C-alpha cells in the first residue's frame, strides 16, 4: 500500500503534463493573432504552461523512478504555486469586493461609476497605454454596432452589458437640450461618431471593471477549488517523497531503524529503589 502514493502522483502528473501542451499551444496561437485582446493573455498562458510542464515532468520522474531530488523540487514548486494561488485568490476577492452598478429608474440596465471600484483597479484603467489597448479591443469586438439600430423603446425594455452601458451611450442623466445645466463630465465626452462614442468616458472604464470583477469572481471560485486540490496533491507527494528516500537508503518499509534508545528520566531511580528493596526484604 505504501507505493500507492507514488502511483497516484505519477498518474496525476502524467495527466497535467499532457494538459500543459494545449495551454502552451494556446499561448503561441495568441502570439500570432492580430487581435490585441488575445495578446493580453499570451504571456501568462505560456508561463503557466511551461511551469506546469516542468513541474509535472519532475513529479512524474520522481514518483515513477524513485528520484528523491526530483520529488523534492516538485514539492517545493508545488508549495510556491499553492501559496501564490492562495494569495492571488485573497487579493482578487479584496480588489473586486466593491460596486455592482446602480439601477437606472425606468430602465432594465444598470450604470456604473468609476469611483465605486478599488483604487488598484482604477489605476489600471486610468493608465493611457493600458486603456488604449482595451479600447482597441472593444472597437474590434464591435460590441456597440447592434445598439446603433435600437429605438428609444429598446433602451426602455432591453438590458445592456456593463461595457455596452458605459461605452456605447452617454449616461442616462445627460440632458443635451439644456446647455447651462451642470452635468456629469461624461456627458461632454460623448460623441456620436462610431469610433468615438463614450470610449473615453469614466463610465466606459467602469463598465470594463465590472466585467473584470465578474470574471475575477468566477476565477476566484475556481482558484479555491484548485487550492484544495493542490493541498491534497501536495500531501500525497510528501508520502511519495518519503517512499523514494526509503528506496534510496535500502530500508524496507516497516523495518526498525532505531539504533539506540535513551532511558526515561526515572529509569535509574526505579532501578536503584528496586535494588534497595530486594536488599532490605
C-alpha positions in Angstrom: 0.0 0.0 0.0 2.9 2.4 0.6 3.6 2.5 -3.1 0.1 3.8 -3.8 1.1 7.4 -3.3 3.8 7.1 -5.9 1.4 5.6 -8.4 -1.2 8.4 -7.8 1.4 11.1 -8.1 2.8 9.6 -11.3 -0.7 9.3 -12.9 -1.7 12.8 -11.9 1.5 14.4 -13.2 1.2 12.5 -16.5 -2.2 14.0 -16.9 -1.1 17.5 -16.1 2.0 17.0 -18.4 -0.3 16.3 -21.3 -2.7 19.1 -20.3 0.2 21.7 -20.4 0.7 21.1 -24.1 -2.6 22.7 -25.3 -2.0 25.6 -22.8 1.4 26.4 -24.4 -0.2 25.9 -27.9 -2.9 28.4 -27.0 -0.3 31.0 -25.9 1.6 30.5 -29.2 -1.6 30.9 -31.2 -2.5 34.1 -29.4 1.0 35.4 -30.1 0.3 35.1 -33.8 -3.1 36.6 -33.6 -3.6 40.2 -34.6 -6.4 40.9 -32.0 -5.0 43.0 -29.2 -7.3 41.4 -26.6 -5.9 38.0 -27.1 -2.3 39.1 -27.0 -3.1 40.3 -23.4 -3.2 36.7 -22.2 -0.4 35.1 -24.3 2.5 35.7 -21.8 0.6 34.4 -18.7 -0.7 31.4 -20.6 2.8 30.4 -21.9 4.4 31.0 -18.4 1.7 28.9 -16.7 2.0 26.2 -19.4 5.8 25.9 -19.1 5.7 25.8 -15.3 3.1 23.1 -15.3 5.2 21.2 -17.9 8.4 21.3 -15.9 6.8 20.6 -12.5 4.7 17.7 -13.9 7.8 16.2 -15.5 9.7 16.4 -12.3 6.9 14.9 -10.3 6.4 12.1 -12.8 10.1 11.1 -12.9 10.4 11.4 -9.1 7.3 9.3 -8.4 7.8 6.6 -11.0 11.6 6.2 -10.8 12.1 6.9 -7.1 14.2 10.0 -7.8 14.0 11.9 -4.5 15.6 15.1 -5.6 13.1 15.4 -8.4 10.2 14.9 -6.0 11.8 17.5 -3.6 11.9 20.0 -6.4 8.3 19.1 -7.3 7.1 19.6 -3.7 9.0 22.9 -3.4 7.5 24.4 -6.5 4.0 23.0 -5.6 4.3 24.7 -2.3 5.1 28.0 -4.0 2.3 27.6 -6.5 -0.2 26.8 -3.8 0.9 29.8 -1.7 0.9 32.1 -4.7 -2.6 30.9 -5.9 -4.0 31.4 -2.4 -2.6 34.9 -2.1 -3.9 35.8 -5.6 -7.3 34.5 -4.7 -7.5 36.6 -1.5 -6.2 39.6 -3.4 -8.9 39.1 -6.1 -11.7 39.0 -3.5 -10.4 42.2 -1.9 -10.0 44.3 -5.0 -13.3 43.2 -6.5 -15.5 43.4 -3.4 -16.9 46.9 -4.3 -19.5 48.2 -6.7 -22.1 46.3 -8.7 -23.8 49.0 -10.6 -26.7 51.4 -9.9 -30.1 50.7 -11.2 -31.4 53.4 -13.6 -35.1 54.4 -12.9 -37.3 53.2 -15.7 -34.6 51.1 -17.3 -33.7 47.4 -17.2 -29.9 48.0 -17.4 -27.6 49.4 -14.7 -24.9 52.2 -14.9 -21.5 52.1 -13.3 -19.4 54.7 -11.6 -15.6 54.6 -11.7 -15.2 55.9 -8.2 -17.1 52.9 -6.8 -14.2 50.5 -7.6 -11.0 49.8 -5.7 -8.1 52.3 -6.2 -5.9 49.5 -7.7 -8.4 48.7 -10.5 -9.0 52.4 -11.2 -5.3 53.0 -11.5 -5.1 50.2 -14.1 -7.7 51.5 -16.4 -6.6 55.2 -16.0 -3.2 54.3 -17.4 -3.3 55.7 -21.0 -1.3 52.9 -22.5 -3.3 50.2 -20.8 -6.6 51.8 -21.7 -5.6 52.3 -25.4 -5.2 48.6 -25.7 -8.5 47.9 -24.1 -10.3 50.5 -26.3 -8.8 48.9 -29.4 -10.2 45.5 -28.2 -13.7 47.0 -27.7 -13.6 48.6 -31.1 -12.5 45.3 -32.7 -15.3 43.4 -31.0 -18.0 45.7 -32.5 -19.9 45.4 -29.3 -21.7 48.8 -29.9 -22.7 48.1 -33.5 -26.1 46.5 -32.8 -27.1 49.3 -30.4 -27.0 51.7 -33.4 -30.2 50.2 -34.6 -32.0 50.5 -31.3 -35.1 52.7 -30.9 -35.8 54.7 -27.7 -38.3 51.9 -26.7 -35.5 49.3 -26.9 -33.5 51.3 -24.3 -36.5 51.1 -22.0 -37.1 47.4 -22.4 -33.8 45.7 -23.1 -30.8 45.0 -20.9 -27.3 46.1 -21.6 -23.9 44.5 -20.6 -21.7 46.7 -18.4 -19.5 47.6 -21.4 -22.5 48.5 -23.6 -24.0 50.6 -20.8 -20.8 52.5 -20.2 -19.2 52.7 -23.6 -21.9 52.7 -26.3 -24.2 55.5 -24.9 -23.9 58.6 -22.8 -25.1 58.5 -19.2 -28.9 58.4 -18.9 -28.9 61.6 -16.8 -27.4 63.7 -19.6 -29.7 66.4 -20.9 -28.4 67.9 -24.1 -31.3 70.3 -24.5 -30.2 72.5 -21.6 -26.7 73.9 -22.1 -26.3 75.8 -18.8 -27.2 72.7 -16.6 -24.3 71.2 -14.7 -24.0 67.6 -15.8 -21.7 64.6 -15.5 -18.4 65.1 -17.2 -19.1 62.0 -19.3 -21.9 63.9 -21.0 -19.3 66.2 -22.6 -17.0 63.3 -23.6 -19.8 61.6 -25.6 -19.5 61.8 -29.4 -21.9 60.3 -32.0 -19.0 59.1 -34.2 -18.9 55.3 -34.2 -15.2 55.2 -33.4 -15.5 57.7 -30.5 -18.9 57.2 -28.7 -18.1 57.2 -25.0 -14.9 55.2 -25.2 -13.0 57.9 -23.2 -15.7 58.2 -20.6 -15.2 57.1 -17.0 -18.4 55.1 -17.3 -16.8 53.0 -20.0 -13.8 52.3 -17.8 -16.2 51.4 -15.0 -18.1 49.0 -17.3 -14.9 47.3 -18.2 -14.0 47.0 -14.5 -17.5 45.5 -13.8 -16.8 42.8 -16.4 -13.3 42.2 -14.8 -15.0 41.9 -11.4 -17.5 39.3 -12.6 -14.8 37.3 -14.4 -12.5 37.5 -11.4 -15.2 36.3 -9.0 -15.7 33.2 -11.2 -11.9 32.7 -11.4 -11.6 33.1 -7.6 -14.2 30.3 -7.0 -12.2 28.1 -9.3 -9.0 29.1 -7.6 -10.4 28.0 -4.2 -11.1 24.6 -5.7 -7.6 24.4 -7.2 -6.0 25.3 -3.8 -7.9 22.5 -2.1 -6.9 20.1 -4.9 -3.2 21.2 -4.8 -3.1 20.7 -1.0 -4.4 17.2 -1.4 -1.8 16.5 -4.2 1.0 18.0 -2.0 0.1 15.7 0.9 0.2 12.6 -1.4 3.5 14.0 -2.8 5.0 14.1 0.6 4.2 10.4 1.1 5.8 9.7 -2.3 8.9 11.6 -1.3 9.3 9.6 1.9 8.9 6.4 -0.2 11.6 7.5 -2.6 14.0 8.3 0.3 13.3 4.9 1.9 14.0 3.3 -1.5 17.4 5.1 -1.9 18.6 4.1 1.6 17.7 0.4 1.1 15.5 0.2 4.2 12.3 -1.8 3.5 9.1 -0.4 4.7 8.3 -1.2 8.3 11.9 -2.1 9.3 13.0 -0.7 12.7 15.9 1.7 12.0 16.3 2.7 15.7 20.0 2.3 16.9 19.7 3.4 20.5 17.0 4.5 22.9 17.8 6.7 25.8 16.1 5.6 29.1 13.5 7.8 30.7 14.5 10.2 33.4 13.1 7.9 36.2 14.7 4.7 34.9 17.8 4.9 37.2 15.7 5.9 40.2 13.4 3.0 39.8 16.3 0.6 39.4 18.0 1.9 42.5 14.8 1.6 44.5 14.2 -1.9 43.3 17.8 -3.0 44.3 17.4 -1.4 47.8 14.0 -3.0 48.3 15.4 -6.5 47.4 18.3 -6.0 49.8 16.1 -5.0 52.7 13.5 -7.7 52.3 
